[in-house]
């Protein structure tokens, strides 16, 4: 192989094809054995990941609202577990 030509080509160009050989076969993208993600055109199918709002208990909604209120007041998008416990105690939770 010509050393001058080898030095001027990029790595992908250098290994892609050589005179007298075929180009490497294209591989399909690896998914790791997992099913492919849903496509946007399948949006009409119901989302099974989250329960409907009507299916959530009033106490759970109260906790979610209290936690959202805490996050807004304190500027904390991800409160610590101690802060979550503080919100629970403010709602009246007590350990027996």
N, CA, C and O atoms as a DFTB+ gen file, in Angstrom:
384 C
 N C O
     1  1       0.852      -1.180       0.000
     2  2       0.000       0.000       0.000
     3  2       0.891       1.234       0.000
     4  3       1.970       1.232       0.593
     5  1       0.447       2.255      -0.647
     6  2       1.217       3.479      -0.779
     7  2       1.220       4.238       0.544
     8  3       0.153       4.569       1.061
     9  1       2.403       4.521       1.108
    10  2       2.500       5.179       2.408
    11  2       1.974       6.610       2.368
    12  3       1.368       7.066       3.337
    13  1       2.186       7.300       1.305
    14  2       1.710       8.672       1.196
    15  2       0.192       8.690       1.214
    16  3      -0.408       9.503       1.917
    17  1      -0.436       7.805       0.450
    18  2      -1.896       7.748       0.417
    19  2      -2.431       7.306       1.772
    20  3      -3.465       7.802       2.220
    21  1      -1.738       6.380       2.429
    22  2      -2.191       5.884       3.730
    23  2      -2.195       7.001       4.764
    24  3      -3.113       7.071       5.582
    25  1      -1.209       7.864       4.751
    26  2      -1.120       8.939       5.718
    27  2      -2.152      10.036       5.500
    28  3      -2.486      10.756       6.442
    29  1      -2.656      10.180       4.304
    30  2      -3.599      11.257       4.025
    31  2      -5.036      10.839       4.213
    32  3      -5.920      11.695       4.263
    33  1      -5.300       9.549       4.319
    34  2      -6.675       9.073       4.487
    35  2      -7.039       9.009       5.957
    36  3      -6.180       8.773       6.807
    37  1      -8.310       9.220       6.256
    38  2      -8.784       9.050       7.617
    39  2      -8.894       7.580       7.952
    40  3      -8.809       6.728       7.068
    41  1      -9.082       7.280       9.225
    42  2      -9.149       5.895       9.669
    43  2     -10.299       5.146       9.007
    44  3     -10.123       4.012       8.561
    45  1     -11.476       5.768       8.940
    46  2     -12.623       5.090       8.329
    47  2     -12.390       4.848       6.854
    48  3     -12.768       3.801       6.329
    49  1     -11.768       5.809       6.173
    50  2     -11.491       5.628       4.765
    51  2     -10.448       4.536       4.562
    52  3     -10.531       3.772       3.600
    53  1      -9.482       4.456       5.446
    54  2      -8.405       3.496       5.335
    55  2      -8.914       2.071       5.484
    56  3      -8.441       1.170       4.791
    57  1      -9.872       1.855       6.381
    58  2     -10.326       0.494       6.652
    59  2     -11.600       0.125       5.900
    60  3     -12.031      -1.027       5.962
    61  1     -12.213       1.071       5.193
    62  2     -13.499       0.794       4.549
    63  2     -13.349      -0.230       3.431
    64  3     -13.970      -1.292       3.479
    65  1     -12.546       0.072       2.442
    66  2     -12.357      -0.874       1.336
    67  2     -10.920      -0.781       0.852
    68  3     -10.260       0.251       0.978
    69  1     -10.474      -1.855       0.315
    70  2      -9.160      -1.903      -0.326
    71  2      -9.389      -2.376      -1.756
    72  3     -10.372      -3.063      -2.033
    73  1      -8.514      -2.023      -2.639
    74  2      -8.692      -2.478      -4.023
    75  2      -8.811      -3.992      -4.080
    76  3      -7.998      -4.713      -3.502
    77  1      -9.831      -4.463      -4.782
    78  2     -10.018      -5.900      -4.956
    79  2     -10.827      -6.557      -3.857
    80  3     -11.008      -7.774      -3.892
    81  1     -11.331      -5.797      -2.864
    82  2     -12.147      -6.383      -1.798
    83  2     -13.509      -5.725      -1.792
    84  3     -13.700      -4.650      -2.359
    85  1     -14.435      -6.373      -1.154
    86  2     -15.788      -5.842      -1.044
    87  2     -15.899      -4.941       0.188
    88  3     -15.131      -5.077       1.141
    89  1     -16.843      -4.041       0.156
    90  2     -17.107      -3.183       1.308
    91  2     -17.674      -4.030       2.445
    92  3     -18.378      -5.005       2.181
    93  1     -17.387      -3.687       3.701
    94  2     -17.943      -4.455       4.820
    95  2     -19.467      -4.366       4.839
    96  3     -20.050      -3.344       4.478
    97  1     -20.083      -5.436       5.260
    98  2     -21.550      -5.479       5.318
    99  2     -22.062      -4.521       6.389
   100  3     -21.448      -4.375       7.445
   101  1     -23.175      -3.879       6.115
   102  2     -23.799      -2.977       7.084
   103  2     -24.527      -3.815       8.122
   104  3     -25.304      -4.703       7.773
   105  1     -24.278      -3.536       9.398
   106  2     -24.966      -4.244      10.471
   107  2     -26.191      -3.462      10.896
   108  3     -26.169      -2.232      10.891
   109  1     -27.272      -4.161      11.268
   110  2     -28.428      -3.442      11.818
   111  2     -28.074      -2.918      13.205
   112  3     -27.221      -3.501      13.874
   113  1     -28.701      -1.838      13.655
   114  2     -28.385      -1.302      14.982
   115  2     -28.692      -2.318      16.073
   116  3     -29.725      -2.987      16.043
   117  1     -27.786      -2.421      17.032
   118  2     -27.959      -3.360      18.140
   119  2     -28.963      -2.812      19.139
   120  3     -28.909      -1.636      19.501
   121  1     -29.878      -3.660      19.583
   122  2     -30.865      -3.233      20.577
   123  2     -30.632      -3.905      21.910
   124  3     -31.364      -3.641      22.864
   125  1     -29.631      -4.770      22.005
   126  2     -29.332      -5.422      23.264
   127  2     -30.405      -6.412      23.682
   128  3     -30.551      -6.683      24.874
   129  1     -31.162      -6.962      22.735
   130  2     -32.193      -7.926      23.054
   131  2     -33.474      -7.301      23.576
   132  3     -34.422      -8.010      23.914
   133  1     -33.506      -5.976      23.643
   134  2     -34.708      -5.287      24.115
   135  2     -35.603      -4.961      22.938
   136  3     -35.118      -4.777      21.822
   137  1     -36.900      -4.889      23.173
   138  2     -37.780      -4.487      22.084
   139  2     -37.534      -3.027      21.721
   140  3     -37.137      -2.225      22.567
   141  1     -37.767      -2.698      20.490
   142  2     -37.559      -1.322      20.030
   143  2     -38.548      -0.388      20.713
   144  3     -39.644      -0.795      21.098
   145  1     -38.140       0.881      20.857
   146  2     -39.022       1.870      21.474
   147  2     -40.218       2.131      20.568
   148  3     -40.166       1.939      19.353
   149  1     -41.300       2.576      21.209
   150  2     -42.497       2.893      20.439
   151  2     -42.231       4.065      19.515
   152  3     -41.514       5.004      19.862
   153  1     -42.806       3.995      18.361
   154  2     -42.687       5.101      17.425
   155  2     -43.782       6.110      17.699
   156  3     -44.818       5.785      18.280
   157  1     -43.544       7.318      17.280
   158  2     -44.512       8.388      17.508
   159  2     -45.835       8.128      16.804
   160  3     -46.876       8.609      17.254
   161  1     -45.815       7.377      15.707
   162  2     -47.063       7.116      15.008
   163  2     -47.926       6.090      15.741
   164  3     -49.059       5.835      15.333
   165  1     -47.412       5.508      16.802
   166  2     -48.191       4.588      17.626
   167  2     -48.759       5.302      18.841
   168  3     -49.112       4.657      19.828
   169  1     -48.851       6.609      18.783
   170  2     -49.298       7.403      19.922
   171  2     -50.764       7.161      20.270
   172  3     -51.195       7.484      21.377
   173  1     -51.537       6.596      19.341
   174  2     -52.944       6.357      19.632
   175  2     -53.144       5.203      20.614
   176  3     -54.224       5.063      21.189
   177  1     -52.116       4.377      20.810
   178  2     -52.205       3.278      21.770
   179  2     -52.131       3.848      23.183
   180  3     -51.369       4.785      23.419
   181  1     -52.902       3.309      24.132
   182  2     -52.863       3.843      25.501
   183  2     -51.513       3.601      26.144
   184  3     -50.878       2.573      25.907
   185  1     -51.074       4.552      26.960
   186  2     -49.802       4.454      27.667
   187  2     -50.016       3.632      28.935
   188  3     -50.801       4.026      29.797
   189  1     -49.345       2.521      29.058
   190  2     -49.508       1.625      30.205
   191  2     -48.526       1.931      31.321
   192  3     -48.594       1.303      32.378
   193  1     -47.602       2.886      31.120
   194  2     -46.563       3.146      32.101
   195  2     -47.090       3.873      33.333
   196  3     -46.621       3.608      34.440
   197  1     -48.037       4.770      33.177
   198  2     -48.519       5.572      34.303
   199  2     -50.030       5.383      34.458
   200  3     -50.753       5.314      33.463
   201  1     -50.505       5.300      35.700
   202  2     -51.951       5.168      35.896
   203  2     -52.665       6.467      35.547
   204  3     -52.078       7.547      35.603
   205  1     -53.910       6.349      35.195
   206  2     -54.710       7.534      34.906
   207  2     -54.891       8.339      36.183
   208  3     -54.865       7.783      37.281
   209  1     -55.072       9.635      36.043
   210  2     -55.209      10.515      37.188
   211  2     -56.396      10.120      38.061
   212  3     -56.340      10.257      39.283
   213  1     -57.464       9.633      37.443
   214  2     -58.653       9.241      38.196
   215  2     -58.405       7.992      39.052
   216  3     -59.139       7.738      40.008
   217  1     -57.362       7.209      38.705
   218  2     -57.084       5.977      39.434
   219  2     -56.197       6.205      40.654
   220  3     -55.992       5.277      41.437
   221  1     -55.672       7.401      40.836
   222  2     -54.771       7.703      41.951
   223  2     -55.599       8.150      43.151
   224  3     -56.518       8.958      43.011
   225  1     -55.269       7.618      44.344
   226  2     -55.970       7.983      45.569
   227  2     -55.806       9.467      45.874
   228  3     -54.843      10.099      45.439
   229  1     -56.750      10.011      46.619
   230  2     -56.699      11.417      47.014
   231  2     -55.484      11.687      47.899
   232  3     -54.893      12.764      47.823
   233  1     -55.103      10.716      48.741
   234  2     -53.943      10.898      49.610
   235  2     -52.653      10.966      48.804
   236  3     -51.741      11.725      49.134
   237  1     -52.586      10.166      47.748
   238  2     -51.401      10.182      46.890
   239  2     -51.315      11.515      46.162
   240  3     -50.236      12.098      46.053
   241  1     -52.446      11.997      45.666
   242  2     -52.471      13.298      45.002
   243  2     -52.051      14.412      45.965
   244  3     -51.333      15.335      45.581
   245  1     -52.502      14.318      47.212
   246  2     -52.123      15.315      48.209
   247  2     -50.603      15.313      48.424
   248  3     -49.986      16.373      48.528
   249  1     -50.005      14.111      48.491
   250  2     -48.558      14.001      48.659
   251  2     -47.816      14.570      47.455
   252  3     -46.836      15.297      47.614
   253  1     -48.287      14.237      46.241
   254  2     -47.648      14.734      45.025
   255  2     -47.692      16.260      44.985
   256  3     -46.700      16.909      44.654
   257  1     -48.850      16.826      45.325
   258  2     -48.988      18.285      45.325
   259  2     -48.088      18.925      46.384
   260  3     -47.475      19.963      46.134
   261  1     -48.007      18.303      47.571
   262  2     -47.161      18.848      48.637
   263  2     -45.686      18.791      48.233
   264  3     -44.930      19.723      48.507
   265  1     -45.284      17.715      47.593
   266  2     -43.898      17.581      47.160
   267  2     -43.580      18.585      46.040
   268  3     -42.507      19.189      46.029
   269  1     -44.515      18.756      45.107
   270  2     -44.320      19.758      44.048
   271  2     -44.230      21.165      44.634
   272  3     -43.419      21.979      44.193
   273  1     -45.060      21.440      45.621
   274  2     -45.029      22.747      46.283
   275  2     -43.671      22.966      46.958
   276  3     -43.090      24.046      46.853
   277  1     -43.169      21.938      47.652
   278  2     -41.848      22.022      48.307
   279  2     -40.766      22.304      47.266
   280  3     -39.908      23.160      47.482
   281  1     -40.801      21.587      46.137
   282  2     -39.777      21.756      45.111
   283  2     -39.788      23.176      44.542
   284  3     -38.731      23.760      44.304
   285  1     -40.980      23.727      44.327
   286  2     -41.074      25.105      43.820
   287  2     -40.578      26.111      44.851
   288  3     -39.825      27.023      44.509
   289  1     -40.989      25.958      46.109
   290  2     -40.607      26.904      47.157
   291  2     -39.105      26.914      47.417
   292  3     -38.525      27.967      47.681
   293  1     -38.480      25.751      47.342
   294  2     -37.068      25.629      47.700
   295  2     -36.139      25.529      46.489
   296  3     -34.921      25.422      46.636
   297  1     -36.732      25.565      45.288
   298  2     -35.901      25.496      44.085
   299  2     -35.120      24.203      43.955
   300  3     -33.993      24.195      43.461
   301  1     -35.726      23.109      44.400
   302  2     -35.062      21.808      44.390
   303  2     -35.794      20.868      43.449
   304  3     -36.838      20.337      43.828
   305  1     -35.298      20.637      42.241
   306  2     -35.982      19.710      41.345
   307  2     -35.935      18.261      41.841
   308  3     -36.812      17.463      41.510
   309  1     -34.918      17.923      42.629
   310  2     -34.776      16.563      43.150
   311  2     -34.496      16.633      44.643
   312  3     -33.334      16.688      45.046
   313  1     -35.541      16.633      45.479
   314  2     -35.322      16.716      46.920
   315  2     -34.651      15.450      47.461
   316  3     -34.797      14.361      46.907
   317  1     -33.919      15.628      48.550
   318  2     -33.281      14.477      49.192
   319  2     -34.350      13.670      49.933
   320  3     -35.482      14.125      50.103
   321  1     -33.974      12.474      50.367
   322  2     -34.927      11.641      51.106
   323  2     -35.307      12.293      52.429
   324  3     -36.441      12.149      52.886
   325  1     -34.381      12.999      53.040
   326  2     -34.697      13.702      54.283
   327  2     -35.759      14.769      54.048
   328  3     -36.645      14.970      54.879
   329  1     -35.662      15.448      52.912
   330  2     -36.649      16.466      52.576
   331  2     -38.009      15.845      52.250
   332  3     -39.049      16.417      52.578
   333  1     -38.002      14.686      51.610
   334  2     -39.261      13.975      51.337
   335  2     -39.913      13.575      52.653
   336  3     -41.125      13.712      52.818
   337  1     -39.108      13.081      53.587
   338  2     -39.624      12.709      54.902
   339  2     -40.197      13.931      55.627
   340  3     -41.212      13.827      56.315
   341  1     -39.548      15.079      55.473
   342  2     -40.041      16.308      56.085
   343  2     -41.419      16.674      55.505
   344  3     -42.307      17.095      56.247
   345  1     -41.598      16.518      54.205
   346  2     -42.898      16.794      53.571
   347  2     -43.950      15.835      54.117
   348  3     -45.076      16.240      54.406
   349  1     -43.583      14.566      54.259
   350  2     -44.525      13.584      54.810
   351  2     -44.929      13.948      56.234
   352  3     -46.104      13.856      56.592
   353  1     -43.971      14.355      57.034
   354  2     -44.287      14.740      58.420
   355  2     -45.185      15.970      58.456
   356  3     -46.085      16.062      59.291
   357  1     -44.939      16.925      57.539
   358  2     -45.798      18.119      57.459
   359  2     -47.233      17.752      57.083
   360  3     -48.172      18.464      57.437
   361  1     -47.398      16.648      56.369
   362  2     -48.744      16.178      56.003
   363  2     -49.406      15.423      57.141
   364  3     -50.590      15.099      57.057
   365  1     -48.661      15.136      58.208
   366  2     -49.250      14.460      59.351
   367  2     -48.839      13.014      59.512
   368  3     -49.363      12.326      60.388
   369  1     -47.910      12.526      58.688
   370  2     -47.459      11.156      58.833
   371  2     -46.644      11.016      60.099
   372  3     -45.737      11.806      60.358
   373  1     -46.972      10.007      60.883
   374  2     -46.219       9.677      62.102
   375  2     -45.956       8.198      62.118
   376  3     -46.812       7.394      61.749
   377  1     -44.752       7.840      62.553
   378  2     -44.382       6.430      62.658
   379  2     -44.962       5.855      63.935
   380  3     -44.859       6.467      64.998
   381  1     -45.565       4.693      63.838
   382  2     -46.148       4.061      65.029
   383  2     -45.111       3.372      65.864
   384  3     -45.438       2.791      66.899
